[in-house]
Amino acid sequence: QAYGRSTVSFAGGQADSSSPFTSLAVKQNTLSYRARVDGRLNQRLLLDTGLDLESRVTRYAALVPVDDDFRNTGGIDIPPEQLLRAAEDLSLGAYLDLGVDVTSRLRVVPSARVDGYVLNGQLRVSVDPRLVARYAVSPQTTVKGYVGLFHQPPQPEALDDRFGNPEVGVERGTHVGLGGELKPAPLWSLDGEVFFIDRSRLVVFESGDETDDGEIAPSNFTNRGRRIAYGVEMLLKRDISERAFGWVSYTFAKSWLRDPDDGRWYRTLNDQTHNLNAVLSVKPGGGWEVGAKMRVSSGRVGTPRIDGTYDADTGGYADVIGEFRSERSPLFHQLDVRVEKTWLFNTWSMGAYLDVQNLYNAKNVEAYEYDYRFRERAAV
């Protein structure tokens, strides 16, 4: 059995000479409980089953201009007002995994999970069947595969009966993968797989729907979003020994989202084609340990600003946007190192360490800052 309770709080404000002060404070309390039973039923069957219970209460306190009562807010100064909202989520889930040793080499694990969600008083139910299989080709080589359905509830703000949509449902994802494991030496292992993920019924923000009489009724959030991701990932690992350990991982992946209106596919902000990570730690003796971590990945996806047009009404320039998410920032790379010394005594120990992040001071691009005409830019 396991029990947990956590509280997360966030608060922020914004002040501008040309607009009123606004602020937002969010506090979320979560209470979770899990009961689990696992063990071998007989020589061929393994059972893992349990219950998950979670209660989550999120409260919002905002000082913002509220314009949901206006059809057109152009040219209107709306003073900020205090806004208090809350969302309550309660979920109960039951799962069962049954490992079946079909032969001495083949293990199949069919499983199922059933979840019930009470989201702001609205009941949602999901059923997730899944299947995992492993086949030992030899003592050093294993082939594996999996397919499964996953669901998760929407974020609390999406269910708000004033600014959200109480009718939104749970989000769905289908995961499929095929790979293998190789252990060429006692301390070395290689793990790799190809994967495909299809996420559908995602909650996305939309401005509204037109009713029969031509009015626009705000829907705010709907389950029309869809994303897919696919790729290959590999992990080469050296297990921990007396003197050293380390691993190298590489992922090639593509991530796309579909526009719910025109049906076109665009790269997501999390699309990173290449992602390489390497970790190495060595213990030369005498209580010393030296480690390093190297990260290399494709840059961030973004939408360029290609020019600016002068607006005589405001006396400033308005940016001209290029093709949506058509550019990528330069390659990201960073090396971190750590040196640690440990002193051992009879009943206690003491350690001192030095961490150096971005050892060679790589100038990685986080964003771009444009000039007032949007014709030149500098990396940040």
C-alpha positions in Angstrom: 0.0 0.0 0.0 1.1 3.6 -0.6 -0.3 6.9 0.4 0.7 10.4 -0.7 -0.4 14.0 -0.3 1.0 17.0 -2.1 0.3 20.7 -2.5 1.5 22.8 -5.4 1.2 26.6 -5.5 1.9 29.2 -8.1 1.5 33.0 -8.1 2.5 35.7 -10.6 1.6 39.2 -11.6 2.1 41.6 -14.5 2.4 45.4 -14.4 2.6 47.6 -17.5 2.5 51.4 -17.9 -0.2 51.2 -20.6 -2.4 48.6 -18.9 -3.7 47.8 -15.4 -2.1 45.3 -13.0 -3.1 41.7 -13.4 -2.3 38.6 -11.3 -2.9 34.9 -11.1 -2.6 32.5 -8.2 -3.1 28.7 -8.5 -3.1 26.2 -5.6 -3.6 22.5 -6.2 -4.0 19.9 -3.4 -3.7 16.2 -4.4 -4.4 13.1 -2.2 -3.5 9.7 -3.6 -3.7 6.1 -2.4 -2.6 2.8 -4.0 -3.2 -0.8 -2.9 -1.3 -3.5 -4.8 -1.2 -7.3 -4.7 1.4 -9.2 -6.7 2.9 -12.7 -6.7 3.2 -16.0 -8.6 0.0 -18.1 -8.8 1.7 -21.2 -10.1 4.7 -22.1 -12.3 3.3 -20.4 -15.3 1.2 -17.5 -14.0 2.2 -14.2 -12.4 -0.4 -11.8 -11.0 -0.1 -8.0 -10.4 -3.4 -6.2 -9.5 -4.4 -3.2 -7.5 -6.5 0.0 -7.0 -5.5 3.6 -7.5 -7.5 6.5 -5.9 -6.7 10.2 -6.4 -8.5 13.3 -5.3 -7.4 16.7 -6.7 -8.7 20.1 -5.9 -7.5 23.1 -7.9 -8.3 26.7 -6.9 -7.7 29.8 -9.0 -7.6 33.5 -7.9 -7.2 35.9 -10.8 -7.2 39.7 -11.2 -8.0 40.0 -14.9 -10.3 41.9 -17.3 -13.3 39.6 -17.8 -14.7 39.9 -21.4 -16.8 36.8 -21.8 -19.9 38.9 -21.6 -18.9 41.0 -24.7 -19.2 39.9 -28.3 -16.6 42.4 -29.5 -14.1 44.0 -27.1 -12.4 46.2 -29.7 -11.9 49.7 -28.4 -13.3 48.9 -24.9 -11.2 49.4 -21.7 -12.3 46.6 -19.4 -11.1 47.1 -15.8 -9.7 44.0 -14.0 -11.9 42.2 -11.4 -11.2 39.6 -8.8 -12.1 36.1 -10.1 -12.3 33.0 -8.0 -12.7 29.6 -9.5 -12.2 26.0 -8.4 -12.2 22.5 -10.0 -12.6 19.2 -8.2 -11.4 15.8 -9.7 -11.9 12.4 -8.2 -10.6 9.2 -9.9 -10.7 5.5 -9.0 -8.9 3.0 -11.1 -8.5 -0.8 -11.0 -5.8 -2.7 -13.0 -4.9 -6.3 -13.6 -1.7 -7.7 -15.2 -1.5 -11.4 -15.8 1.9 -12.8 -16.8 1.7 -16.1 -18.7 4.8 -18.1 -19.3 3.6 -19.8 -22.5 6.9 -21.6 -22.9 10.3 -21.3 -21.2 11.2 -18.6 -23.7 7.9 -16.8 -24.3 6.1 -14.6 -21.8 2.8 -12.9 -22.7 1.3 -10.2 -20.3 -2.3 -9.3 -21.1 -3.6 -6.5 -18.9 -6.6 -4.2 -18.5 -7.3 -1.0 -16.6 -10.6 0.5 -15.8 -10.9 4.1 -14.5 -13.8 6.2 -13.4 -13.5 10.0 -13.1 -15.8 12.4 -11.5 -14.7 15.8 -13.0 -16.6 18.8 -11.6 -19.6 16.5 -10.9 -19.5 14.9 -14.4 -18.8 11.1 -14.6 -16.3 9.8 -17.2 -15.3 6.1 -17.7 -12.4 4.6 -19.6 -11.3 1.0 -20.3 -7.7 0.3 -21.4 -6.7 -3.1 -22.7 -3.0 -3.7 -23.2 -0.7 -6.5 -24.3 3.1 -7.1 -23.8 5.1 -10.0 -25.1 8.8 -11.1 -24.6 10.6 -13.9 -26.4 14.1 -15.1 -25.4 15.9 -16.0 -28.7 18.9 -16.9 -26.6 20.3 -16.2 -23.1 21.8 -13.0 -24.5 19.0 -11.9 -26.9 15.3 -11.0 -26.3 12.7 -9.7 -28.7 9.8 -7.7 -27.3 6.7 -5.9 -28.4 3.7 -4.1 -26.9 0.4 -2.5 -27.9 -2.0 -0.7 -25.5 -4.7 1.9 -25.0 -4.2 4.7 -22.5 -6.6 7.4 -21.2 -6.1 10.5 -19.1 -8.5 13.2 -17.8 -8.4 16.8 -19.1 -6.8 19.6 -17.1 -9.0 21.1 -14.5 -9.4 24.5 -16.2 -10.8 22.9 -19.3 -13.8 21.7 -17.3 -14.8 25.1 -15.8 -18.5 25.8 -16.5 -17.8 29.4 -17.3 -14.5 29.6 -19.1 -14.1 26.0 -20.1 -16.4 23.3 -21.3 -17.9 20.8 -18.7 -18.7 18.4 -21.6 -15.1 17.6 -22.6 -14.1 14.0 -22.2 -11.0 12.1 -21.4 -8.1 12.0 -23.8 -6.9 8.8 -25.6 -3.6 7.4 -26.7 -2.6 4.3 -28.5 0.9 3.0 -28.1 2.6 0.4 -30.3 6.3 -0.7 -30.1 8.6 -3.5 -31.2 12.2 -4.0 -30.2 14.9 -6.1 -28.6 17.5 -6.5 -25.9 21.0 -7.7 -26.3 23.5 -8.5 -23.5 26.9 -9.1 -25.2 28.8 -9.1 -21.9 27.9 -9.4 -18.2 28.2 -5.6 -17.6 27.0 -4.4 -21.0 23.5 -4.3 -22.4 21.9 -2.8 -25.6 18.2 -2.0 -25.7 16.3 -0.6 -28.7 12.8 -0.3 -30.2 10.7 1.4 -32.8 7.5 3.1 -31.6 4.4 4.8 -32.8 2.0 6.8 -30.6 -1.4 8.1 -31.8 -3.0 10.6 -29.4 -6.6 11.5 -30.2 -9.6 13.3 -28.6 -7.1 15.8 -27.1 -8.5 18.8 -25.4 -7.8 22.0 -27.5 -9.0 25.5 -27.2 -11.4 26.8 -29.8 -13.1 30.2 -30.1 -16.7 29.0 -30.5 -19.4 27.3 -32.7 -22.1 29.0 -34.8 -25.6 28.2 -33.7 -28.7 27.8 -35.9 -29.6 31.5 -35.5 -26.2 32.7 -36.6 -24.9 33.5 -33.1 -21.5 32.4 -31.9 -21.7 30.2 -28.8 -18.3 29.9 -27.1 -17.2 26.3 -26.6 -13.7 27.2 -25.4 -12.4 23.6 -25.2 -13.3 20.6 -27.3 -11.9 17.1 -27.9 -10.9 17.7 -31.5 -7.1 17.6 -31.1 -4.9 14.9 -32.5 -1.1 14.2 -32.4 1.1 11.4 -33.5 4.7 10.6 -32.8 7.0 7.9 -34.1 10.7 7.0 -34.1 13.5 4.8 -33.0 15.3 4.8 -29.6 18.4 2.9 -28.4 20.2 2.6 -25.1 23.7 1.3 -24.6 24.4 0.8 -20.9 27.3 -0.3 -18.7 26.0 -1.5 -15.4 27.4 -0.2 -12.1 30.6 -1.8 -11.0 33.3 -0.9 -8.4 35.1 1.5 -10.7 32.7 2.8 -13.4 29.3 3.0 -14.9 27.7 4.9 -17.8 25.2 4.8 -20.7 24.5 6.4 -24.1 21.0 6.9 -25.4 19.9 8.1 -28.8 16.4 8.8 -30.1 15.2 9.7 -33.6 11.7 10.9 -33.4 9.1 13.0 -35.3 6.0 14.6 -33.6 3.1 16.1 -35.5 -0.3 17.7 -34.7 -3.3 18.0 -36.9 -5.2 21.3 -37.2 -8.8 20.5 -36.3 -10.2 23.0 -38.8 -8.2 22.5 -42.1 -6.9 19.0 -41.4 -3.3 19.9 -42.1 -0.4 18.4 -40.1 2.2 20.6 -38.4 5.3 19.9 -36.2 4.7 20.2 -32.5 6.8 22.4 -30.3 8.3 19.2 -28.7 9.5 17.9 -32.1 13.2 17.0 -31.7 14.4 14.9 -34.5 17.7 13.9 -32.8 18.4 13.5 -29.1 21.7 12.1 -27.8 22.6 11.7 -24.1 25.7 10.3 -22.6 26.7 9.8 -19.0 30.0 8.5 -17.6 31.1 8.1 -14.0 34.5 6.8 -12.9 35.8 6.0 -9.4 39.6 6.1 -9.5 39.9 5.3 -5.7 40.6 7.2 -2.5 37.0 8.3 -2.2 37.0 10.2 -5.5 34.4 10.1 -8.2 34.5 12.0 -11.5 31.4 12.2 -13.8 30.3 13.9 -17.0 27.0 14.3 -18.9 26.8 15.3 -22.5 23.5 16.4 -24.2 23.0 17.0 -28.0 19.6 17.6 -29.5 17.9 19.2 -32.4 16.9 22.9 -31.8 13.4 24.2 -31.0 10.7 24.4 -33.6 9.3 27.9 -34.2 7.5 30.3 -36.5 9.7 33.0 -38.0 8.8 36.7 -38.3 9.9 37.7 -41.7 9.1 41.4 -41.9 7.1 44.2 -40.3 4.5 46.7 -41.6 4.0 50.2 -40.3 0.7 50.9 -38.5 -0.1 54.6 -38.6 -2.8 54.3 -36.0 -0.5 53.0 -33.3 2.8 54.5 -34.6 4.5 51.1 -34.5 5.2 48.1 -36.6 3.2 44.9 -36.8 5.0 41.7 -37.5 4.5 39.6 -40.6 4.5 35.9 -39.8 6.1 33.3 -42.0 5.1 29.7 -42.5 3.8 28.2 -39.3 6.5 26.3 -37.4 8.7 26.2 -40.5 12.1 26.9 -38.8 14.2 25.3 -36.2 16.9 26.9 -33.9 20.5 25.6 -34.1 21.7 22.4 -32.6 21.7 22.3 -28.8 24.8 20.9 -27.1 26.0 21.0 -23.5 28.6 19.3 -21.3 28.3 19.1 -17.5 31.0 17.7 -15.2 31.1 16.8 -11.5 33.9 15.9 -9.1 33.1 14.5 -5.7 35.2 13.5 -2.7 33.9 11.3 0.1 35.4 10.8 3.5 34.3 7.6 5.4 34.4 7.4 9.2 33.3 4.7 11.6 29.7 5.8 11.9 29.3 8.6 9.5 30.5 10.0 6.2 31.2 13.4 4.7 31.2 14.5 1.1 32.2 17.6 -1.0 31.5 18.1 -4.7 32.0 20.6 -7.5 29.4 20.9 -10.3 30.2 22.7 -13.5 27.4 23.1 -16.0 28.0 23.9 -19.6 31.7 23.5 -19.2 32.8 25.0 -22.5 30.1 27.8 -22.4 28.1 26.7 -25.4 26.0 29.6 -26.8 22.7 27.7 -27.2 19.8 29.6 -28.7 16.7 29.7 -26.4 14.7 32.3 -28.4 15.1 35.3 -30.8 14.7 39.0 -30.0 13.6 41.1 -32.9 14.1 44.8 -33.6 11.2 47.2 -33.7 10.7 46.7 -37.5 11.0 42.9 -37.3 13.7 42.8 -39.9 16.7 41.9 -37.8 17.0 39.6 -34.8 19.4 38.4 -32.2 19.7 35.1 -30.4 18.9 34.9 -26.7 
